Amino acid sequence: MWYRPNVGVYIKLIVMLGKCKQPEKAHELFQAMIDEGCEVNHQAYTALVSAYGRSGLFGKAFSLLEEMKNTPNCHPDVNTYSILIKSCLQVAEMESTLVKMLGEDCEPDVWTMNSTIRAFGNSGQIETMEKCYEKFQRAGIEPSISTFTFSLIVMEKPGTMRK
């Protein structure tokens, strides 16, 4: 063989196809990666989950999450769940994704915090956004500049500014 399959290259291509809203092609590439003898890891699954999530195919994204959990040495991490939460910005599954994440002892981080705050802010649920912010702070997660920037952007939208 004139080349050696490299899982890192496959992951980059899967991410690219996801950004281009071509999750089926990304899945074909994922399968080709396996067929070439590359060992599947959590980053490869996370890239594929993200590809489906970006395209709004949440059923398939969550199905892959379950498949990932059943794959040896390939468990979802905080990045996997944060990507799912971000993908679910405008659907009710965001909260259940957070609950699943916490139920598996996967600790949220500032990226999870920002994705959650953005989701509630974009959907106009300002009070819920504020409550989430407080819960994350009580959990010891420090906000970032992005957290504050997004909060200010949401608060300055017409109809949301309060005293």
C-alpha positions in Angstrom: 0.0 0.0 0.0 1.4 3.4 -0.9 -0.1 5.1 2.1 -1.0 4.3 5.7 -4.5 5.1 6.9 -4.4 7.7 9.5 -7.3 8.2 11.9 -6.5 11.9 12.4 -6.8 12.6 8.7 -10.1 10.8 8.6 -11.4 12.8 11.6 -10.5 16.1 9.9 -12.3 15.0 6.8 -15.4 13.9 8.8 -15.4 17.3 10.6 -15.2 19.1 7.2 -18.1 17.1 5.7 -20.1 17.8 8.9 -19.5 21.5 8.4 -20.6 21.1 4.8 -23.9 19.5 6.1 -23.1 16.2 4.5 -23.5 13.7 7.4 -24.2 10.7 5.2 -20.9 11.3 3.3 -19.2 11.7 6.7 -20.6 8.4 7.8 -19.4 6.7 4.6 -15.9 8.1 5.4 -16.2 6.8 9.0 -17.0 3.4 7.7 -14.1 3.6 5.2 -11.9 4.4 8.1 -12.9 1.3 9.8 -12.6 -0.8 6.6 -9.0 0.6 6.2 -8.2 -0.9 9.6 -8.1 2.4 11.6 -9.0 2.0 15.3 -12.2 3.9 16.1 -11.8 6.4 19.0 -14.0 8.8 20.8 -12.8 11.7 18.6 -13.9 9.9 15.4 -17.4 9.2 16.9 -17.6 12.8 18.3 -16.9 14.2 14.8 -19.6 12.0 13.3 -22.1 12.8 16.0 -21.3 16.5 15.3 -21.9 16.0 11.6 -25.4 14.7 12.2 -26.2 17.3 14.9 -25.1 20.2 12.6 -27.6 18.9 10.0 -30.4 18.6 12.6 -30.5 14.8 12.4 -30.7 14.4 16.1 -32.2 10.9 16.1 -29.1 9.7 14.3 -26.8 11.7 16.5 -28.2 10.2 19.6 -28.2 6.8 18.1 -24.5 7.2 17.4 -24.0 8.3 21.0 -25.6 5.1 22.2 -23.4 3.1 19.8 -20.4 5.0 21.1 -21.2 4.0 24.7 -21.2 0.4 23.7 -17.9 0.6 21.8 -15.0 -0.6 24.0 -12.6 2.2 25.1 -14.7 4.8 23.2 -16.8 6.6 25.8 -18.3 10.0 25.2 -16.5 12.9 27.0 -17.4 16.4 27.9 -16.6 17.5 24.4 -19.0 15.0 22.9 -21.9 16.1 25.2 -21.1 19.8 24.7 -21.3 19.3 20.9 -24.6 17.6 21.3 -25.9 20.4 23.5 -24.8 23.0 21.0 -26.4 20.9 18.2 -29.7 20.9 20.2 -29.8 24.7 20.6 -33.4 24.9 19.3 -34.8 21.6 20.4 -36.1 20.4 23.8 -33.5 17.6 23.9 -30.9 19.9 25.2 -31.9 19.5 28.8 -32.2 15.7 28.5 -28.7 15.7 27.0 -27.3 17.6 30.0 -29.0 15.2 32.4 -27.5 12.2 30.5 -24.1 13.9 30.7 -24.3 14.3 34.4 -25.7 10.8 34.9 -22.6 9.4 33.4 -20.3 11.3 35.7 -19.1 13.5 32.8 -18.4 16.9 34.3 -19.5 20.0 32.4 -17.0 22.7 31.6 -17.1 26.3 30.5 -17.8 25.2 26.9 -20.9 23.3 28.2 -21.9 26.4 30.1 -21.6 28.7 27.1 -23.5 26.3 24.8 -26.3 26.0 27.4 -26.5 29.8 28.0 -26.5 30.4 24.2 -29.3 27.9 23.7 -31.6 29.4 26.2 -30.7 33.0 25.2 -31.3 32.3 21.5 -34.7 30.8 22.3 -35.7 33.9 24.4 -35.7 31.9 27.7 -33.8 34.6 29.6 -34.8 33.6 33.1 -33.8 30.0 32.4 -30.5 31.2 31.0 -29.9 33.1 34.2 -30.7 30.1 36.4 -28.4 27.9 34.3 -25.6 30.5 34.8 -26.1 30.4 38.5 -26.2 26.6 38.6 -22.9 26.4 36.7 -21.3 28.9 39.0 -22.5 27.0 42.1 -20.9 23.9 40.4 -17.6 25.8 40.4 -17.5 26.5 36.6 -16.0 29.9 36.0 -17.5 31.9 33.2 -15.3 33.1 30.3 -15.2 36.3 28.3 -17.4 34.6 25.8 -20.0 33.8 28.5 -20.3 37.5 29.4 -20.2 38.7 25.8 -23.0 36.4 24.8 -25.1 37.3 27.8 -24.8 41.0 27.0 -25.7 40.4 23.3 -28.8 38.5 24.4 -29.8 41.1 27.0 -29.5 44.0 24.6 -32.1 42.4 22.2 -35.3 44.4 22.0 -37.8 43.2 24.6 -35.2 41.5 26.9 -33.5 44.5 28.5 -34.5 44.9 32.1 -33.3 47.3 34.8 
